[in-house]
Amino acid sequence: MTLLETSFGSNVKVMNLDNVHALVRRRLGDLGVMEGSVISLRKAMPFGGPCTIEIKGQWIAIRRKDAGSILVEAV
């Protein structure tokens, strides 16, 4: 399932980032989001706006398109 298909606040483990653009994958890696890390979807703005994820207490806003490309599994 993708990150957008999870419920808000539930912890999920990142399984695959291959569908995410290489530059975005690099920036997410710099912020600690990589395969095997545990994240949670916190907010999704209306009208196709960005999504906010939390990793290790840090909140990061990413594009909805990128959040839909991140494959995760429930923890």
Buried (B, 14 or more C-beta within 10 A) or exposed (E): EBBBEBEEEEEBEBEEBEEBEEEBBEBBEEBEBEBEBEBBBBBBEEEEEBBBBBBEEEEBEBBBBBBBBBBBEEE
